[in-house]
Amino acid sequence: MGKSEKFASQLDAELLRALRQHADASGRSISALLDDAVREYLERAQVRPAFRAAMDEVLKDHDELLERLAR
């Protein structure tokens, strides 16, 4: 993990309350929870384009077969 950097943002009040409660209950800092959440979000966001590219390739490669199956 790289160097931490401060930033400011806004969060829905109820969401922030739940985040604080979860941090307290888990014994972790809000910063650590946010690091994990953002990392997971970015990893999932990167999978989608790769999945879409693979799906497009399969559809292109099997276009004729898929057309016959649709009939």
MMTF fields as JSON, N, C-alpha, C and O atoms, coordinates in Angstrom:
{
  "mmtfVersion": "1.0.0",
  "mmtfProducer": "UNKNOWN",
  "numBonds": 283,
  "numAtoms": 284,
  "numGroups": 71,
  "numChains": 1,
  "numModels": 1,
  "chainsPerModel": [1],
  "groupsPerChain": [71],
  "chainIdList": ["A"],
  "bondAtomList": [4, 2, 8, 6, 12, 10, 16, 14, 20, 18, 24, 22, 28, 26, 32, 30, 36, 34, 40, 38, 44, 42, 48, 46, 52, 50, 56, 54, 60, 58, 64, 62, 68, 66, 72, 70, 76, 74, 80, 78, 84, 82, 88, 86, 92, 90, 96, 94, 100, 98, 104, 102, 108, 106, 112, 110, 116, 114, 120, 118, 124, 122, 128, 126, 132, 130, 136, 134, 140, 138, 144, 142, 148, 146, 152, 150, 156, 154, 160, 158, 164, 162, 168, 166, 172, 170, 176, 174, 180, 178, 184, 182, 188, 186, 192, 190, 196, 194, 200, 198, 204, 202, 208, 206, 212, 210, 216, 214, 220, 218, 224, 222, 228, 226, 232, 230, 236, 234, 240, 238, 244, 242, 248, 246, 252, 250, 256, 254, 260, 258, 264, 262, 268, 266, 272, 270, 276, 274, 280, 278],
  "bondOrderList": [1, 1, 1, 1, 1, 1, 1, 1, 1, 1, 1, 1, 1, 1, 1, 1, 1, 1, 1, 1, 1, 1, 1, 1, 1, 1, 1, 1, 1, 1, 1, 1, 1, 1, 1, 1, 1, 1, 1, 1, 1, 1, 1, 1, 1, 1, 1, 1, 1, 1, 1, 1, 1, 1, 1, 1, 1, 1, 1, 1, 1, 1, 1, 1, 1, 1, 1, 1, 1, 1],
  "groupList": [{"groupName": "MET", "atomNameList": ["N", "CA", "C", "O"], "elementList": ["N", "C", "C", "O"], "formalChargeList": [0, 0, 0, 0], "bondAtomList": [1, 0, 2, 1, 3, 2], "bondOrderList": [1, 1, 2], "singleLetterCode": "M", "chemCompType": "L-PEPTIDE LINKING"}, {"groupName": "GLY", "atomNameList": ["N", "CA", "C", "O"], "elementList": ["N", "C", "C", "O"], "formalChargeList": [0, 0, 0, 0], "bondAtomList": [1, 0, 2, 1, 3, 2], "bondOrderList": [1, 1, 2], "singleLetterCode": "G", "chemCompType": "PEPTIDE LINKING"}, {"groupName": "LYS", "atomNameList": ["N", "CA", "C", "O"], "elementList": ["N", "C", "C", "O"], "formalChargeList": [0, 0, 0, 0], "bondAtomList": [1, 0, 2, 1, 3, 2], "bondOrderList": [1, 1, 2], "singleLetterCode": "K", "chemCompType": "L-PEPTIDE LINKING"}, {"groupName": "SER", "atomNameList": ["N", "CA", "C", "O"], "elementList": ["N", "C", "C", "O"], "formalChargeList": [0, 0, 0, 0], "bondAtomList": [1, 0, 2, 1, 3, 2], "bondOrderList": [1, 1, 2], "singleLetterCode": "S", "chemCompType": "L-PEPTIDE LINKING"}, {"groupName": "GLU", "atomNameList": ["N", "CA", "C", "O"], "elementList": ["N", "C", "C", "O"], "formalChargeList": [0, 0, 0, 0], "bondAtomList": [1, 0, 2, 1, 3, 2], "bondOrderList": [1, 1, 2], "singleLetterCode": "E", "chemCompType": "L-PEPTIDE LINKING"}, {"groupName": "PHE", "atomNameList": ["N", "CA", "C", "O"], "elementList": ["N", "C", "C", "O"], "formalChargeList": [0, 0, 0, 0], "bondAtomList": [1, 0, 2, 1, 3, 2], "bondOrderList": [1, 1, 2], "singleLetterCode": "F", "chemCompType": "L-PEPTIDE LINKING"}, {"groupName": "ALA", "atomNameList": ["N", "CA", "C", "O"], "elementList": ["N", "C", "C", "O"], "formalChargeList": [0, 0, 0, 0], "bondAtomList": [1, 0, 2, 1, 3, 2], "bondOrderList": [1, 1, 2], "singleLetterCode": "A", "chemCompType": "L-PEPTIDE LINKING"}, {"groupName": "GLN", "atomNameList": ["N", "CA", "C", "O"], "elementList": ["N", "C", "C", "O"], "formalChargeList": [0, 0, 0, 0], "bondAtomList": [1, 0, 2, 1, 3, 2], "bondOrderList": [1, 1, 2], "singleLetterCode": "Q", "chemCompType": "L-PEPTIDE LINKING"}, {"groupName": "LEU", "atomNameList": ["N", "CA", "C", "O"], "elementList": ["N", "C", "C", "O"], "formalChargeList": [0, 0, 0, 0], "bondAtomList": [1, 0, 2, 1, 3, 2], "bondOrderList": [1, 1, 2], "singleLetterCode": "L", "chemCompType": "L-PEPTIDE LINKING"}, {"groupName": "ASP", "atomNameList": ["N", "CA", "C", "O"], "elementList": ["N", "C", "C", "O"], "formalChargeList": [0, 0, 0, 0], "bondAtomList": [1, 0, 2, 1, 3, 2], "bondOrderList": [1, 1, 2], "singleLetterCode": "D", "chemCompType": "L-PEPTIDE LINKING"}, {"groupName": "ARG", "atomNameList": ["N", "CA", "C", "O"], "elementList": ["N", "C", "C", "O"], "formalChargeList": [0, 0, 0, 0], "bondAtomList": [1, 0, 2, 1, 3, 2], "bondOrderList": [1, 1, 2], "singleLetterCode": "R", "chemCompType": "L-PEPTIDE LINKING"}, {"groupName": "HIS", "atomNameList": ["N", "CA", "C", "O"], "elementList": ["N", "C", "C", "O"], "formalChargeList": [0, 0, 0, 0], "bondAtomList": [1, 0, 2, 1, 3, 2], "bondOrderList": [1, 1, 2], "singleLetterCode": "H", "chemCompType": "L-PEPTIDE LINKING"}, {"groupName": "ILE", "atomNameList": ["N", "CA", "C", "O"], "elementList": ["N", "C", "C", "O"], "formalChargeList": [0, 0, 0, 0], "bondAtomList": [1, 0, 2, 1, 3, 2], "bondOrderList": [1, 1, 2], "singleLetterCode": "I", "chemCompType": "L-PEPTIDE LINKING"}, {"groupName": "VAL", "atomNameList": ["N", "CA", "C", "O"], "elementList": ["N", "C", "C", "O"], "formalChargeList": [0, 0, 0, 0], "bondAtomList": [1, 0, 2, 1, 3, 2], "bondOrderList": [1, 1, 2], "singleLetterCode": "V", "chemCompType": "L-PEPTIDE LINKING"}, {"groupName": "TYR", "atomNameList": ["N", "CA", "C", "O"], "elementList": ["N", "C", "C", "O"], "formalChargeList": [0, 0, 0, 0], "bondAtomList": [1, 0, 2, 1, 3, 2], "bondOrderList": [1, 1, 2], "singleLetterCode": "Y", "chemCompType": "L-PEPTIDE LINKING"}, {"groupName": "PRO", "atomNameList": ["N", "CA", "C", "O"], "elementList": ["N", "C", "C", "O"], "formalChargeList": [0, 0, 0, 0], "bondAtomList": [1, 0, 2, 1, 3, 2], "bondOrderList": [1, 1, 2], "singleLetterCode": "P", "chemCompType": "L-PEPTIDE LINKING"}],
  "groupTypeList": [0, 1, 2, 3, 4, 2, 5, 6, 3, 7, 8, 9, 6, 4, 8, 8, 10, 6, 8, 10, 7, 11, 6, 9, 6, 3, 1, 10, 3, 12, 3, 6, 8, 8, 9, 9, 6, 13, 10, 4, 14, 8, 4, 10, 6, 7, 13, 10, 15, 6, 5, 10, 6, 6, 0, 9, 4, 13, 8, 2, 9, 11, 9, 4, 8, 8, 4, 10, 8, 6, 10],
  "groupIdList": [1, 2, 3, 4, 5, 6, 7, 8, 9, 10, 11, 12, 13, 14, 15, 16, 17, 18, 19, 20, 21, 22, 23, 24, 25, 26, 27, 28, 29, 30, 31, 32, 33, 34, 35, 36, 37, 38, 39, 40, 41, 42, 43, 44, 45, 46, 47, 48, 49, 50, 51, 52, 53, 54, 55, 56, 57, 58, 59, 60, 61, 62, 63, 64, 65, 66, 67, 68, 69, 70, 71],
  "secStructList": [7, 7, 7, 7, 7, 7, 7, 7, 7, 7, 7, 7, 2, 2, 2, 2, 2, 2, 2, 2, 2, 2, 2, 2, 2, 2, 6, 7, 7, 2, 2, 2, 2, 2, 2, 2, 2, 2, 2, 2, 2, 2, 2, 2, 2, 2, 2, 2, 2, 2, 2, 2, 2, 2, 2, 2, 2, 2, 2, 2, 2, 6, 2, 2, 2, 2, 2, 2, 2, 2, 7],
  "xCoordList": [0.852, 0.0, 0.888, 1.938, 0.474, 1.256, 1.044, 0.396, 1.606, 1.503, 0.06, -0.591, -0.429, -1.782, -1.818, -0.849, -2.952, -3.129, -4.512, -5.493, -4.596, -5.883, -6.687, -6.138, -8.009, -8.922, -10.232, -10.491, -11.033, -12.323, -13.437, -13.325, -14.509, -15.665, -16.903, -16.812, -18.033, -19.28, -19.938, -19.806, -20.653, -21.314, -22.689, -22.865, -23.651, -24.986, -24.868, -24.104, -25.614, -25.497, -25.755, -25.032, -26.757, -27.055, -25.943, -25.586, -25.41, -24.316, -23.075, -22.383, -22.796, -21.652, -21.855, -20.916, -23.068, -23.364, -23.13, -22.52, -23.612, -23.426, -21.949, -21.487, -21.216, -19.781, -19.041, -18.169, -19.391, -18.764, -19.079, -18.201, -20.327, -20.711, -19.952, -19.489, -19.829, -19.113, -17.634, -17.034, -17.05, -15.641, -15.448, -14.507, -16.322, -16.234, -16.389, -15.62, -17.4, -17.68, -16.553, -16.284, -15.898, -14.846, -13.46, -12.494, -13.363, -12.06, -11.126, -9.905, -11.694, -10.883, -11.193, -12.221, -10.31, -10.535, -11.427, -11.513, -12.078, -12.879, -11.981, -12.38, -10.784, -9.837, -9.534, -9.495, -9.32, -9.033, -10.236, -10.081, -11.432, -12.635, -12.815, -13.165, -12.58, -12.704, -11.661, -11.967, -10.427, -9.393, -9.867, -9.783, -10.365, -10.833, -12.002, -12.036, -12.952, -14.148, -13.8, -14.312, -12.949, -12.576, -11.757, -11.955, -10.841, -10.032, -10.932, -10.762, -11.893, -12.817, -13.661, -13.863, -14.15, -14.952, -14.155, -14.655, -12.923, -12.089, -11.747, -11.699, -11.512, -11.236, -12.445, -12.301, -13.635, -14.853, -15.096, -15.538, -14.811, -15.027, -14.1, -14.461, -12.92, -11.978, -12.373, -12.024, -13.086, -13.5, -14.568, -14.575, -15.45, -16.553, -16.073, -16.56, -15.133, -14.683, -14.022, -14.195, -13.277, -12.637, -13.694, -13.581, -14.716, -15.799, -16.537, -16.829, -16.84, -17.569, -16.764, -17.329, -15.456, -14.61, -14.622, -14.706, -14.537, -14.563, -15.921, -15.993, -16.99, -18.325, -18.509, -19.055, -18.056, -18.158, -17.4, -17.861, -16.241, -15.442, -16.164, -16.186, -16.751, -17.494, -18.693, -18.953, -19.42, -20.58, -20.17, -20.86, -19.063, -18.571, -18.14, -18.466, -17.417, -16.909, -18.024, -17.879, -19.128, -20.212, -21.504, -22.598, -21.374, -22.526, -23.467, -24.679, -22.916, -23.744, -24.495, -25.69, -23.819, -24.454, -25.569, -26.646, -25.314, -26.323, -27.542, -28.669, -27.339, -28.46, -29.303, -30.532, -28.633, -29.374, -30.156, -31.288, -29.555, -30.245, -31.451, -32.43, -31.387, -32.477, -33.686, -34.793, -33.507, -34.633, -35.535, -36.517],
  "yCoordList": [-1.18, 0.0, 1.23, 1.242, 2.265, 3.481, 4.422, 4.098, 5.583, 6.631, 7.133, 7.343, 7.321, 7.843, 9.333, 10.053, 9.779, 11.19, 11.62, 10.914, 12.767, 13.275, 13.847, 14.395, 13.704, 14.332, 14.593, 14.02, 15.437, 15.758, 15.32, 15.431, 14.822, 14.406, 14.519, 14.845, 14.252, 14.249, 12.899, 12.25, 12.482, 11.184, 11.369, 12.18, 10.629, 10.645, 10.418, 9.557, 11.179, 11.141, 9.742, 9.304, 9.044, 7.695, 6.714, 5.833, 6.874, 6.017, 6.242, 5.288, 7.472, 7.792, 7.232, 6.719, 7.328, 6.772, 5.26, 4.723, 4.588, 3.14, 2.783, 1.787, 3.588, 3.357, 3.502, 2.695, 4.529, 4.728, 3.566, 3.088, 3.12, 1.991, 0.726, -0.025, 0.501, -0.684, -0.603, -1.601, 0.579, 0.765, 0.47, -0.23, 0.994, 0.739, -0.748, -1.313, -1.373, -2.788, -3.701, -4.731, -3.328, -4.183, -3.832, -4.547, -2.723, -2.311, -1.79, -1.829, -1.304, -0.771, 0.716, 1.204, 1.409, 2.829, 3.024, 2.157, 4.163, 4.507, 4.54, 4.102, 5.051, 5.121, 3.726, 3.537, 2.752, 1.39, 0.786, 0.101, 1.046, 0.539, 1.169, 0.478, 2.469, 3.147, 2.65, 2.47, 2.426, 1.868, 0.548, 0.342, -0.345, -1.649, -1.51, -2.172, -0.652, -0.483, 0.082, -0.397, 1.078, 1.693, 0.71, 0.605, -0.007, -1.006, -2.067, -2.414, -2.586, -3.604, -3.056, -3.741, -1.837, -1.219, -1.102, -1.442, -0.624, -0.449, -1.791, -1.89, -2.812, -4.143, -4.667, -5.208, -4.502, -4.948, -4.143, -4.695, -2.837, -1.99, -2.388, -2.223, -2.906, -3.317, -4.655, -4.925, -5.489, -6.791, -6.621, -7.362, -5.682, -5.506, -5.297, -5.987, -4.369, -4.217, -5.484, -5.814, -6.185, -7.419, -8.472, -9.183, -8.574, -9.521, -9.154, -10.023, -7.873, -7.429, -7.72, -8.159, -7.485, -7.754, -9.247, -9.624, -10.095, -11.537, -11.968, -12.804, -11.403, -11.735, -11.312, -12.07, -10.109, -9.634, -10.54, -10.801, -11.02, -11.91, -13.238, -13.754, -13.785, -15.041, -14.847, -15.686, -13.754, -13.493, -13.352, -13.846, -12.69, -12.507, -13.848, -14.155, -14.637, -15.923, -16.922, -17.79, -16.807, -17.793, -17.162, -17.636, -16.109, -15.372, -16.266, -16.242, -17.051, -17.905, -18.944, -19.156, -19.578, -20.572, -19.941, -20.522, -18.764, -18.094, -17.715, -17.789, -17.315, -16.998, -18.238, -18.175, -19.378, -20.624, -21.048, -21.52, -20.88, -21.234, -20.335, -20.769, -19.103, -18.151, -18.482, -18.054, -19.242, -19.567, -20.612, -20.988],
  "zCoordList": [0.0, 0.0, 0.0, 0.643, -0.716, -0.826, 0.335, 1.33, 0.174, 1.185, 1.269, 0.246, 2.482, 2.675, 2.399, 2.641, 1.888, 1.57, 2.029, 1.795, 2.677, 3.155, 2.003, 1.047, 2.117, 1.176, 1.901, 2.959, 1.34, 1.963, 1.03, -0.191, 1.618, 0.839, 1.716, 2.899, 1.136, 1.896, 1.729, 0.691, 2.771, 2.782, 3.392, 4.301, 2.903, 3.481, 4.988, 5.424, 5.783, 7.241, 7.807, 8.702, 7.309, 7.787, 7.407, 8.189, 6.216, 5.775, 6.629, 6.985, 6.952, 7.81, 9.215, 9.822, 9.726, 11.047, 11.049, 11.973, 10.023, 9.927, 9.775, 10.334, 9.027, 8.853, 10.177, 10.501, 10.935, 12.248, 13.194, 13.913, 13.186, 14.044, 13.647, 14.506, 12.353, 11.888, 12.251, 12.65, 12.114, 12.484, 13.97, 14.344, 14.809, 16.251, 16.567, 17.344, 15.951, 16.226, 15.752, 16.371, 14.665, 14.107, 14.625, 14.36, 15.369, 15.887, 14.814, 14.971, 13.73, 12.631, 12.468, 12.938, 11.812, 11.57, 10.346, 9.476, 10.298, 9.121, 7.898, 6.819, 8.058, 6.941, 6.385, 5.169, 7.271, 6.823, 6.096, 5.085, 6.62, 5.965, 4.588, 3.632, 4.482, 3.197, 2.201, 1.022, 2.668, 1.792, 1.19, -0.02, 2.048, 1.581, 0.61, -0.427, 0.947, 0.117, -1.255, -2.268, -1.3, -2.58, -3.414, -4.625, -2.768, -3.48, -4.106, -5.275, -3.332, -3.847, -4.994, -5.996, -4.853, -5.904, -7.199, -8.271, -7.101, -8.294, -8.941, -10.167, -8.137, -8.69, -9.465, -10.562, -8.886, -9.579, -10.846, -11.854, -10.806, -11.973, -13.119, -14.285, -12.81, -13.845, -14.46, -15.609, -13.729, -14.245, -15.314, -16.297, -15.146, -16.097, -17.527, -18.423, -17.792, -19.178, -19.724, -20.897, -18.895, -19.35, -19.668, -20.667, -18.83, -19.082, -20.355, -21.177, -20.528, -21.718, -22.977, -23.979, -22.946, -24.111, -24.44, -25.609, -23.416, -23.646, -24.191, -25.091, -23.651, -24.121, -25.579, -26.38, -25.924, -27.302, -28.255, -29.366, -27.828, -28.671, -28.904, -30.022, -27.841, -27.975, -28.896, -29.758, -28.722, -29.571, -31.028, -31.92, -31.272, -32.64, -33.233, -34.38, -32.462, -32.946, -33.224, -34.085, -32.506, -32.631, -33.146, -32.841, -33.917, -34.425, -35.225, -35.012, -36.139, -36.991, -36.156, -36.363, -35.235, -34.378, -33.543, -33.403, -32.995, -32.178, -33.013, -32.522, -34.254, -35.132, -35.397, -35.374, -35.65, -35.896, -34.647, -34.753, -33.474, -32.24, -31.981, -31.373, -32.433, -32.208, -33.053, -32.727, -34.147, -35.054, -34.492, -35.131]
}
